[in-house]
Amino acid sequence: MNSSPSLLDWWRSVTSRPAFKRGVRVGAALGAALLAVGYFIAQGFASPNGWSLCLVAVAFFVWFIRSPRGASILPVPPVGGMEGGPPSPPPMGEPPEAKAAAVPVGRGARLRLPAALLLATLGQLILDFRPAGLERSPAQGAILYGMALALTVLALIKGDVQWPDVPRDLHAEMPWRPSLVSVILAWTGFGFGVATFAAMAEHVFTAANLVLWAATFICWLVALTPVASEGVLGAGSWLRGAGERARASLRRLGAGVHLSGWTLLVLAAFVCVAVIRLVRLDLVAPEMTSDHAEKLQDVMDILSGTFSIYFPRNTGREFLQFYLTAFIARLGPGISFTSLKLGTALAGLATLPFVYWLGRDLFDRRVGLLAMFMTGIGYWPNVISRIGLRFPLYPLFVAPAMYFLLRGLRRGRHRDFLWAGIALGLGLNGYSPARILVFVMAMAVIVFSLHAASRGRRAWAWGGLGASIILAAVIALPLMRYAFDSPDLFWGRTITRLGQEEMPYSQNPLVILLSNGLNSLLMFNWYGGNAWILGVPGRPTLDVVSAVLFAFGVLFLLARYVRRRKWEDLVVMLAIPMLLLPSTLAIAFPVENPALNRSSGAVPFVFLLPAFAVFVLLDSLRRHYHRRSFGWAAGALLALALAASLAQNIQVTFVRYVKQYRHAAQNASEIGGLISDFAHSVGRYEEAYVVPHIFWADTRLVGMYAGDPARDYAITLEALAGLDPADQPLLVVFHRDDQETLQLLESRFPSGRVDRYTSRIPDHDFLFYFVPGAHVP
């Protein structure tokens, strides 16, 4: 007689399951982390209990990651088995998701994901738009999002979700050992590096230190390049291979260029987003600010022969954008807003291919194409690329650095690490927030080392990261010399935002940091900051379609990591908050967070998630609708969603952003235009002046708009009182509320007349005083 199992037997069977064990581990990690946060809030950042619990949380999380990959926290439906009986084994080589495809589909499986998508869309519409006469309601939007989250989790538990195929890791070219020649070249490069460091003591580029810098780079590049089997450096093999590739290309060219349908589709998408990115550069943004004036002054210094390594104006800037703008200015646009905008717009455009390659390698080519398109039309990356400031240089170098690093880890190619190092080094010379990229790359290698894919390859992976950092340090050598000589100026912007040099903390710094971190993560769906130059204040960073899909993408990627334990998924999830840190760490100035410029490095990863969510949803729903018309319906729905996304992004970028920017900025262009008309008709540039006024136009910009960029048109009242233009006509421009200047001009130049310039922008009128050519007594 068989006895029924006892309660203890049931409990033992439950606790022995791998899914239960992993759930306990991840739950313990989250619980310890929450307790640590509580201790930090209650006892301060120096709480020993908080740090002890942090170590416990890390230990449990590492234990969770290192557990076997077989089972999953998310249950997998049985396949082919009778109720109560053992499931039938799947065919050999069939992926786990194929097992779920044989399960009979019920009405709930067909409705759960569409209902979740509808609820999330309604919630995002509430968060994005303001009903007539009402403020946005985050509570209502959060409730709808919560309902969508619950339905999506239920769909995951029920097995409704179909995961796209994951690209497999390719471990081909892993072995690399330094040779005697590479060691000699490394020491030679070290010597050249020391000489370069010494030769840049004046903080300017010269022919001599540029030659030393190039020699340092070449020595280290060759030393870190894997030695081929033929020849000491493999030069002969490389040249023969290059010759064969060139001959093959010529043969294909002679036979005619044949492009696949997919390649044509990718090229067409890129051309479309290029048009969106480059059309009407004059409209977005419409006016220069003081930052632009200082940048153009630095460009003028370069064109006059001063080749600085670091530009100290306005808390200091790295050199890359200035030399790019100087090159563009030489081609024709000159010292103008157009020169700045062309450089940054092209930098933003150059980021898009790497977004495609990232999506293709981490997910599949469909995700890469859609991510590139959504990045190209997105209002956030489009605006920061058009402002003419250094902001797009952050994502420009994050994308290739992370693409080559992840490809090197996946494929075992040492040369990819060298390309990643080159991108990192250039990024350090482009925009200061890119300094966080060093830690993001280290995080990627740590995550890789904690997963089973790294077995037998951990030391090699860390060696590859070391090669990347060495090459980046060589490229950033001039910057390192400046930082060594002037650390206060080089680190000043970072220190003042992170420390209390300019502003004391308003409360516990850990509380501010946690609040900043939460606000940074909410910028995509709720509040994207209040800086009018960076975007439309108060609105989310993403459009409605992208924001909804981003939320689904985060959830799907987290669930796929829990199920499949792909280290790349964890890298993507951790990279986004880490790349937001330049904004999040503004602890002394939390009002500056979120900042769309300092957060822009996350752009290449942020737009991967909506694209990933699209194809997870499509692949999942395709199982549940066994009709031929599903493909056409899904394609039409996707096209409609992308059209809605494009329409909203165009409206925000070219209408709302431009309108609020014009009202917030001062109209130096109209003052410059008036002075230009004066100089090219009855007067000269030398007899035109602008009386400064608080919170008014930058007088340096006036000359740049007037066609006389080297001159600052400001004049004080004392200098104006002693002015004697002889028989030349005189033009003085001043603020509409500046009665003191008006009284002085009327008493000093009674033959003149005052007039009001009516601006095309409300509340931006100004006064000008014209004195005809006559002798002044």
C-alpha positions in Angstrom: 0.0 0.0 0.0 1.5 3.3 -1.1 1.3 6.1 1.5 0.5 9.6 0.3 3.4 12.1 0.5 3.6 14.1 3.7 3.7 17.9 4.0 7.5 17.6 4.7 8.0 15.6 1.5 6.1 18.3 -0.5 8.3 21.0 1.1 11.5 19.2 0.3 10.4 18.8 -3.3 9.7 22.5 -3.6 12.9 23.7 -1.9 15.0 21.3 -4.0 14.0 22.9 -7.3 16.7 25.0 -8.9 14.2 27.8 -9.6 13.3 28.0 -6.0 16.9 28.2 -4.9 17.7 30.9 -7.4 14.6 32.8 -6.3 15.7 32.7 -2.7 19.2 34.0 -3.7 17.9 36.9 -5.7 15.3 37.7 -3.1 18.0 37.7 -0.4 20.1 40.0 -2.5 17.3 42.5 -3.0 16.3 42.3 0.7 19.8 43.0 1.8 20.2 45.9 -0.6 16.9 47.5 0.6 18.0 47.1 4.2 21.4 48.7 3.3 19.6 51.7 1.8 17.5 52.1 4.9 20.6 52.1 7.1 22.3 54.6 4.9 19.3 56.9 5.0 19.0 56.6 8.8 22.7 56.5 9.9 24.5 58.3 7.0 26.8 57.1 4.3 29.4 55.9 6.9 27.0 53.3 8.4 29.0 50.0 9.0 25.7 48.0 9.0 24.8 49.5 5.6 28.2 48.5 4.1 28.0 45.0 5.6 24.6 44.5 4.1 25.9 45.7 0.7 28.5 43.0 0.8 25.9 40.4 1.7 23.7 41.7 -1.2 26.7 41.4 -3.6 27.5 37.9 -2.4 23.9 36.7 -2.9 23.8 38.3 -6.4 27.1 36.7 -7.5 25.8 33.4 -6.1 22.6 33.9 -8.2 24.6 34.7 -11.4 27.0 31.8 -10.9 24.1 29.2 -10.5 23.7 26.7 -13.4 21.8 27.9 -16.5 19.5 24.9 -16.9 16.2 25.9 -15.3 14.6 29.3 -14.8 12.6 31.3 -12.3 10.0 31.7 -14.9 8.1 28.4 -15.4 8.2 26.6 -18.8 4.9 25.0 -19.9 5.1 21.2 -20.3 5.3 19.8 -23.8 3.3 17.0 -25.1 2.8 15.3 -21.7 -0.5 14.2 -20.2 -1.8 16.0 -17.1 -0.1 14.6 -14.1 2.4 12.7 -16.2 6.0 13.5 -17.2 6.5 15.9 -20.1 7.8 14.5 -23.4 11.4 15.5 -24.1 11.8 18.1 -26.9 13.7 17.2 -30.1 17.5 17.5 -29.9 18.8 21.0 -30.6 15.3 22.6 -30.3 15.5 25.9 -28.3 13.5 26.1 -25.1 11.0 28.5 -26.7 10.0 25.9 -29.3 8.5 23.8 -26.5 6.0 26.5 -25.7 4.8 26.7 -29.3 3.1 23.4 -29.1 0.9 24.4 -26.1 -2.8 25.0 -27.0 -3.5 28.7 -27.1 -6.3 30.1 -25.0 -8.1 33.5 -25.1 -6.0 34.8 -22.2 -2.8 34.2 -24.1 -4.1 36.2 -27.0 -5.3 39.2 -24.8 -2.7 39.6 -22.0 0.1 41.3 -24.0 -2.2 43.5 -26.2 -4.1 44.6 -23.0 -0.8 45.4 -21.3 0.3 47.4 -24.3 -2.9 49.3 -24.4 -2.8 50.1 -20.6 0.8 51.3 -20.8 0.0 53.5 -23.8 -2.9 55.1 -22.0 -0.7 55.7 -19.0 2.1 57.2 -21.1 -0.4 59.5 -22.8 -1.5 60.8 -19.4 2.2 61.4 -18.4 3.1 63.0 -21.7 0.1 65.3 -22.5 -1.7 67.8 -20.3 -5.5 67.7 -20.6 -7.1 71.1 -21.1 -6.8 73.1 -17.9 -5.2 70.3 -15.9 -1.7 69.4 -14.9 -0.3 66.0 -15.7 -1.2 63.3 -13.2 1.6 61.0 -12.4 -0.6 58.9 -10.1 -3.0 58.0 -12.8 -0.3 57.2 -15.3 1.6 55.1 -12.7 -1.6 53.1 -11.9 -2.1 52.3 -15.5 1.5 51.4 -15.9 1.3 49.2 -12.8 -1.7 47.3 -14.3 0.3 46.9 -17.5 3.2 45.6 -15.5 1.0 43.0 -13.7 -0.4 41.7 -17.0 3.0 41.5 -18.6 4.4 39.5 -15.6 1.4 37.2 -15.8 2.1 36.7 -19.5 5.7 35.9 -18.7 4.6 33.4 -16.1 2.0 31.8 -18.4 4.6 31.4 -21.2 3.0 33.8 -23.6 6.3 35.5 -24.5 8.4 34.2 -27.4 12.1 35.3 -27.3 13.9 36.1 -30.5 17.0 34.0 -31.3 20.1 35.1 -29.4 23.3 35.5 -31.4 25.8 32.9 -30.2 29.2 33.8 -28.8 32.0 33.1 -31.3 35.3 32.1 -29.7 37.7 32.0 -32.6 40.8 34.2 -32.3 41.3 34.2 -28.5 45.0 33.2 -27.9 47.3 36.2 -27.8 50.8 36.3 -26.2 53.3 39.2 -26.4 56.4 38.5 -28.3 59.9 39.9 -27.8 59.4 42.5 -30.5 56.1 43.6 -28.9 57.8 44.0 -25.5 60.6 46.1 -27.1 58.0 48.2 -28.9 56.1 48.7 -25.7 59.2 50.0 -23.9 60.0 52.2 -26.8 56.4 53.5 -26.7 56.8 54.2 -23.0 59.9 56.2 -23.7 58.2 58.2 -26.4 55.3 58.7 -24.1 57.5 60.2 -21.4 59.1 62.5 -24.0 55.6 63.5 -25.2 54.5 64.2 -21.7 57.5 66.5 -21.2 57.1 68.2 -24.6 53.6 69.3 -23.9 54.4 71.3 -20.8 53.3 74.5 -22.5 49.8 72.9 -23.2 49.9 73.7 -26.9 50.4 71.4 -29.9 53.6 71.9 -31.8 55.2 70.0 -34.7 57.7 68.4 -32.3 55.3 67.1 -29.7 52.8 65.9 -32.3 55.5 63.8 -33.9 56.4 62.3 -30.5 52.7 61.7 -29.7 52.2 59.9 -33.1 55.4 57.8 -32.5 54.0 56.8 -29.0 50.7 55.8 -30.5 52.2 53.8 -33.3 54.6 51.9 -31.0 51.9 51.0 -28.6 49.4 50.1 -31.4 51.9 47.7 -33.0 53.0 46.3 -29.7 49.5 45.5 -28.7 48.5 44.1 -32.1 48.5 40.3 -32.2 51.6 38.9 -34.0 50.7 36.9 -37.2 52.2 33.5 -37.8 54.2 34.8 -40.8 56.8 37.3 -40.1 57.7 39.2 -37.0 54.8 41.6 -37.2 52.8 39.9 -39.8 53.2 42.8 -42.2 53.7 40.6 -45.2 50.7 38.5 -44.5 48.6 41.7 -43.9 49.7 43.3 -47.1 49.0 40.1 -49.2 45.6 39.9 -47.6 44.9 43.6 -48.3 46.0 43.1 -51.9 43.7 40.1 -52.4 40.8 42.0 -50.8 41.4 45.0 -53.1 41.5 42.8 -56.2 38.3 41.1 -55.2 36.6 44.5 -54.7 37.8 45.6 -58.2 36.4 42.4 -59.7 33.0 42.9 -58.0 33.0 46.6 -59.1 33.7 45.5 -62.7 30.9 43.0 -62.5 28.5 45.6 -61.1 27.5 46.4 -57.6 24.9 44.0 -56.2 23.3 44.9 -52.9 20.9 42.6 -51.0 17.4 43.7 -50.2 18.3 44.0 -46.5 21.3 46.2 -47.3 19.1 48.5 -49.4 16.6 48.7 -46.6 19.3 49.7 -44.1 20.7 52.3 -46.5 17.2 53.7 -47.1 16.5 54.0 -43.4 19.9 55.7 -42.8 19.2 58.2 -45.6 15.7 59.0 -44.2 17.1 59.7 -40.7 20.0 61.7 -42.2 17.5 64.0 -43.9 15.7 64.4 -40.6 18.9 65.1 -38.8 20.3 67.6 -41.3 17.3 69.5 -42.6 16.7 73.0 -41.3 19.8 73.3 -39.1 19.2 77.0 -39.0 15.9 76.5 -37.3 17.0 74.1 -34.5 18.4 75.8 -32.4 17.6 79.3 -33.7 19.9 81.5 -31.5 23.4 81.3 -30.1 24.1 81.6 -26.4 27.1 82.7 -24.4 28.5 79.1 -24.6 28.5 79.4 -28.3 30.3 82.7 -28.2 33.1 81.3 -26.1 33.4 78.2 -28.4 33.7 80.4 -31.4 36.3 82.5 -29.7 38.4 79.4 -29.1 38.0 78.4 -32.7 39.3 81.9 -33.7 42.3 81.3 -31.5 43.0 78.1 -33.4 42.7 79.9 -36.8 45.0 82.6 -35.6 47.7 80.1 -34.7 47.2 79.2 -31.0 46.8 75.4 -31.0 45.7 74.7 -27.4 45.4 71.3 -25.8 42.7 72.4 -23.4 40.5 75.5 -23.6 40.0 77.0 -20.2 37.1 79.3 -21.0 33.8 78.6 -19.2 35.2 76.0 -16.7 37.4 74.3 -19.4 36.7 72.2 -22.5 38.5 69.3 -24.3 39.9 70.1 -27.7 38.3 67.8 -30.2 35.2 69.9 -31.2 37.3 73.1 -31.6 39.6 71.6 -34.2 36.7 70.0 -36.0 34.9 73.3 -36.1 38.0 75.1 -37.2 38.3 72.7 -40.1 34.7 73.2 -41.1 35.0 76.9 -40.8 38.0 76.8 -43.2 35.8 75.0 -45.7 33.4 78.0 -46.1 31.0 78.7 -43.2 33.6 80.7 -41.3 33.1 81.8 -37.7 29.4 81.1 -37.5 26.7 79.1 -35.8 26.6 76.9 -38.9 30.2 75.8 -38.4 29.3 74.6 -34.9 26.1 72.9 -35.9 27.5 71.1 -38.9 30.2 69.4 -36.8 27.8 68.3 -34.0 25.1 67.2 -36.5 27.6 65.0 -38.3 28.8 63.6 -35.0 25.2 62.6 -34.2 24.8 61.1 -37.6 28.0 59.1 -37.3 26.6 57.4 -34.1 23.8 55.7 -35.9 25.7 52.9 -37.7 27.2 51.8 -34.4 23.6 51.7 -32.9 22.7 49.4 -35.7 25.7 47.1 -35.2 25.1 47.0 -31.4 21.5 46.0 -31.9 22.5 43.4 -34.6 25.2 41.8 -32.4 23.3 41.9 -29.1 19.8 40.9 -30.4 19.4 40.5 -34.2 19.5 42.7 -37.3 15.8 43.6 -37.1 16.4 45.1 -33.7 19.5 46.9 -34.9 17.7 48.5 -37.9 14.7 49.6 -35.8 17.0 51.0 -33.0 18.9 53.0 -35.6 15.7 54.4 -37.1 14.2 55.3 -33.7 17.5 56.9 -32.6 17.6 58.9 -35.8 14.1 60.3 -35.5 14.2 60.7 -31.7 13.8 64.3 -30.4 16.4 63.9 -27.6 19.4 62.8 -29.8 18.3 65.1 -32.6 18.1 68.2 -30.5 21.5 67.7 -28.7 23.1 67.2 -32.2 21.8 70.5 -33.5 22.6 72.8 -30.6 26.3 73.2 -31.7 27.8 72.2 -28.4 29.9 69.2 -27.5 27.0 67.0 -26.3 26.8 64.5 -29.2 30.5 63.6 -28.8 29.5 61.6 -25.7 27.2 59.0 -27.5 29.4 59.2 -30.6 32.3 57.5 -28.8 30.3 55.4 -26.3 28.6 53.5 -29.1 31.8 52.3 -30.9 33.7 51.7 -27.7 31.0 49.4 -26.3 30.4 47.8 -29.6 34.0 46.8 -30.1 34.5 45.8 -26.5 31.4 43.5 -26.5 32.3 42.1 -29.8 35.8 41.4 -28.6 34.4 39.6 -25.5 32.0 37.6 -27.7 34.3 36.7 -30.6 37.6 36.5 -28.9 39.2 39.0 -31.2 42.0 41.0 -29.6 41.9 43.7 -32.3 38.4 44.7 -31.2 39.8 45.7 -27.9 42.2 48.0 -29.6 39.4 49.7 -31.6 37.5 50.1 -28.3 40.6 51.8 -26.8 40.9 54.1 -29.7 37.2 55.1 -29.3 37.6 55.6 -25.6 40.7 57.8 -26.0 38.9 60.0 -28.6 35.9 60.2 -26.3 38.1 61.5 -23.4 39.2 64.3 -25.7 35.7 65.1 -26.7 33.3 65.7 -23.8 34.1 65.4 -20.1 31.1 63.0 -19.2 32.8 60.4 -21.4 35.2 59.8 -18.5 32.6 57.5 -17.0 33.1 55.2 -20.0 36.2 53.7 -18.4 34.1 52.4 -15.5 31.3 51.1 -17.9 33.8 49.1 -19.9 35.3 47.7 -16.7 31.7 46.8 -15.6 31.2 44.9 -18.8 34.3 42.8 -18.3 33.3 42.1 -14.6 29.8 40.9 -15.7 31.4 38.8 -18.4 33.8 37.3 -15.9 31.0 36.3 -13.6 29.2 34.2 -16.2 29.8 30.7 -17.6 30.8 32.1 -21.0 34.0 33.4 -19.6 35.4 30.0 -18.5 39.0 29.8 -19.6 38.9 33.4 -20.9 38.8 35.6 -17.9 42.5 36.5 -17.8 42.5 37.1 -21.5 39.4 39.4 -21.2 41.1 41.5 -18.5 44.2 41.7 -20.6 42.1 43.0 -23.5 40.6 45.6 -21.3 44.1 46.6 -20.2 45.1 47.0 -23.8 42.1 49.2 -24.4 42.9 51.4 -21.5 46.6 51.7 -22.5 45.8 52.8 -26.0 43.2 55.2 -24.7 45.7 56.7 -22.2 48.1 57.2 -25.1 45.5 59.1 -27.1 44.5 61.1 -24.0 48.2 61.9 -23.2 48.0 65.7 -23.9 44.9 65.9 -21.7 46.6 64.0 -19.0 49.5 66.5 -19.0 47.1 69.4 -18.6 45.2 67.6 -15.8 48.6 67.0 -14.1 49.5 70.7 -14.3 46.1 72.2 -13.7 44.0 69.7 -11.7 41.7 72.4 -10.3 40.5 73.6 -13.7 40.5 70.1 -15.3 38.4 68.6 -12.5 36.6 71.8 -11.5 33.2 71.1 -13.1 33.1 67.6 -11.7 34.1 68.6 -8.2 31.7 71.5 -7.9 28.8 69.2 -8.9 29.8 66.3 -6.7 31.2 68.2 -3.7 30.3 71.4 -1.8 32.9 73.8 -3.2 30.2 76.0 -4.7 27.0 74.9 -3.0 26.4 73.0 0.3 24.3 69.9 0.2 20.6 70.6 0.8 20.2 67.3 2.8 21.9 63.9 3.3 24.0 63.3 0.1 23.0 59.7 -0.1 19.3 60.8 -0.1 20.1 63.3 -2.9 22.0 60.6 -4.8 19.1 58.1 -4.6 16.6 60.8 -5.6 18.8 61.9 -8.5 19.1 58.2 -9.6 15.4 57.8 -9.6 14.8 61.0 -11.5 17.4 60.0 -14.1 15.6 56.7 -14.7 12.2 58.4 -14.9 13.4 60.9 -17.5 12.5 58.6 -20.4 8.8 58.4 -19.4 8.0 61.3 -17.1 10.3 64.3 -16.6 13.3 65.1 -18.8 14.7 68.2 -17.0 14.1 71.9 -17.1 17.0 73.3 -19.2 15.4 75.1 -22.1 18.5 74.9 -24.2 18.6 71.1 -24.1 14.9 70.3 -24.7 11.3 71.2 -24.0 11.2 71.7 -20.2 9.0 69.3 -18.2 8.3 66.7 -21.0 9.6 63.1 -21.1 12.8 62.5 -23.1 11.1 59.9 -25.3 8.0 60.2 -27.4 4.9 58.2 -26.4 5.6 55.2 -28.6 9.2 54.9 -27.7 8.5 55.5 -24.0 6.0 52.7 -23.8 8.2 50.3 -25.7 11.1 51.3 -23.6 9.2 50.2 -20.4 8.4 46.9 -22.1 12.0 46.5 -23.2 13.3 46.9 -19.7 10.9 44.2 -18.4 11.6 41.8 -21.3 15.3 42.2 -21.1 15.3 41.5 -17.3 13.1 38.5 -17.8 15.3 37.1 -20.6 18.3 37.5 -18.4 16.7 35.6 -15.6 15.7 32.9 -18.1 18.8 32.6 -20.3 21.5 34.1 -18.2 23.1 36.0 -21.1 25.8 38.3 -19.8 25.2 40.8 -22.6 21.6 41.5 -21.3 23.0 42.4 -17.8 25.6 44.7 -19.4 22.9 46.6 -21.3 20.8 46.9 -18.1 23.7 48.2 -16.0 25.2 50.4 -18.8 22.2 52.7 -18.9 22.2 53.9 -15.3 26.0 54.0 -15.3 26.1 56.2 -18.4 23.5 58.5 -16.7 25.9 59.0 -13.8 27.4 62.3 -15.1 23.9 63.7 -14.6 23.0 61.7 -11.5 26.1 62.7 -9.6 25.2 66.4 -9.5 24.6 66.1 -5.8 25.3 69.7 -5.0 23.0 70.9 -7.8 20.1 68.4 -7.9 18.1 70.9 -9.9 20.4 70.2 -12.9 19.4 66.5 -12.9 18.2 65.0 -15.2 20.4 66.8 -17.8 19.9 65.6 -21.4 23.5 66.6 -22.3 25.3 64.7 -19.5 22.9 61.7 -20.0 23.3 61.5 -23.7 25.9 58.7 -23.5 23.0 56.3 -22.7 21.4 57.0 -26.1 22.9 54.0 -28.0 21.6 51.6 -25.3 18.3 53.3 -24.5 16.9 53.0 -28.0 17.9 49.3 -28.2 15.2 48.5 -25.7 12.1 49.8 -27.6 13.3 48.0 -30.7 13.9 44.8 -28.8 10.4 45.1 -27.2 8.8 45.4 -30.7 10.1 42.1 -31.9 9.4 40.3 -28.7 5.8 41.4 -28.9 5.5 40.5 -32.6 7.2 37.1 -32.2 5.0 36.3 -29.2 1.7 37.3 -30.7 2.5 35.5 -33.9 2.2 32.2 -32.1 -1.2 33.0 -30.8 -2.8 34.2 -34.1 -2.6 31.4 -36.6 -3.7 33.4 -39.5 -1.9 34.5 -42.7 -3.2 38.0 -42.2 -1.2 38.5 -39.0 1.9 39.5 -40.8 0.2 42.2 -42.8 -1.7 43.4 -39.7 1.4 43.5 -37.6 3.4 45.3 -40.3 0.6 47.9 -40.7 0.4 48.4 -36.9 4.2 48.8 -36.7 4.2 51.3 -39.5 1.4 53.2 -37.9 3.3 53.3 -34.6 6.5 54.5 -36.2 4.6 57.2 -38.1 3.0 58.4 -34.9 6.5 58.4 -33.3 7.9 60.3 -36.2 5.1 62.9 -36.2 5.4 63.6 -32.5 9.2 63.9 -32.6 9.0 66.3 -35.6 6.4 68.4 -33.8 8.4 68.5 -30.6 11.7 69.2 -32.3 10.7 71.7 -35.0 7.8 73.4 -33.4 7.6 73.2 -29.6 11.4 73.2 -28.9 12.0 76.1 -31.4 9.1 78.2 -29.9 10.2 77.9 -26.3 13.9 78.3 -27.2 13.2 81.6 -29.0 11.2 83.0 -26.1 14.0 81.9 -23.6 17.0 83.0 -25.6 18.0 86.6 -26.4 17.8 87.8 -30.0 21.5 88.7 -30.6 20.9 87.7 -34.3 18.5 90.6 -34.8 20.9 93.1 -33.2 23.7 91.8 -35.3 21.5 92.0 -38.4 20.7 95.7 -37.7 24.4 96.5 -37.2 25.3 94.7 -40.4 22.7 96.7 -42.3 24.1 99.9 -40.8 27.7 98.9 -41.7 26.8 98.1 -45.3 24.8 101.2 -45.9 25.5 104.5 -44.2 28.0 103.6 -41.5 30.9 101.4 -40.5 31.3 98.6 -38.0 33.6 100.8 -35.9 30.8 103.3 -35.2 28.3 100.8 -33.9 27.9 99.9 -30.2 25.8 97.9 -27.8 25.2 99.0 -24.2 25.1 95.8 -22.1 22.1 95.1 -19.8 21.5 92.4 -17.2 20.0 89.2 -18.7 20.2 90.5 -22.2 22.1 89.6 -25.4 25.7 88.6 -25.2 27.6 91.5 -27.0 30.2 89.0 -28.3 27.5 87.2 -30.3 26.4 90.5 -31.9 29.6 90.7 -33.8 29.5 87.1 -34.9 26.0 87.6 -36.3 27.0 91.0 -37.8 29.9 89.5 -39.8 32.6 91.1 -37.5 33.3 88.1 -35.2 36.5 89.4 -33.6 34.9 92.4 -32.0 33.0 92.7 -28.8 30.4 95.5 -29.3 29.9 96.3 -25.7 30.5 99.9 -24.5 30.1 101.3 -21.0 28.2 104.5 -20.2 31.4 106.3 -19.3 32.9 105.4 -22.7 29.7 106.4 -24.4 29.7 109.8 -22.8 33.2 110.5 -24.1 32.6 109.2 -27.6 33.4 111.5 -30.5 32.4 110.0 -33.9 33.5 113.1 -35.8 31.5 113.3 -39.0 30.7 109.6 -39.1 27.2 108.2 -38.5 26.7 106.6 -35.1 24.5 103.6 -34.1 24.0 102.7 -30.4 21.7 99.7 -29.5 20.4 99.3 -25.9 17.7 97.6 -23.9 14.2 98.8 -24.1 14.1 99.4 -20.3 17.4 101.3 -20.2 16.2 104.8 -19.6 19.6 106.0 -18.3 21.3 105.2 -21.6 18.5 107.0 -23.5 18.8 110.2 -21.4 22.6 110.2 -21.9 22.3 109.8 -25.7 19.7 112.5 -26.0 21.8 114.9 -24.0 25.1 114.0 -25.6 23.9 113.6 -29.2 20.8 115.9 -29.6 20.9 115.5 -33.4 20.1 111.8 -33.2 16.8 110.0 -32.9 15.7 107.0 -31.0 13.7 104.2 -32.6 12.3 100.9 -31.5 13.1 97.6 -33.3 10.1 95.4 -33.4 11.3 91.8 -33.0 9.5 88.8 -34.5 9.5 87.3 -31.0 7.2 88.8 -28.4 8.8 90.8 -25.6 12.2 90.9 -27.4 12.0 94.4 -28.8 15.0 96.7 -28.3 15.9 100.4 -28.9 18.5 101.9 -31.1 19.8 105.5 -31.4 21.0 106.7 -34.7 23.1 109.8 -35.1 23.6 111.1 -38.7 27.0 112.1 -39.9 27.6 115.5 -38.5 30.2 117.2 -36.3 29.6 116.7 -32.6 30.6 119.8 -30.5 
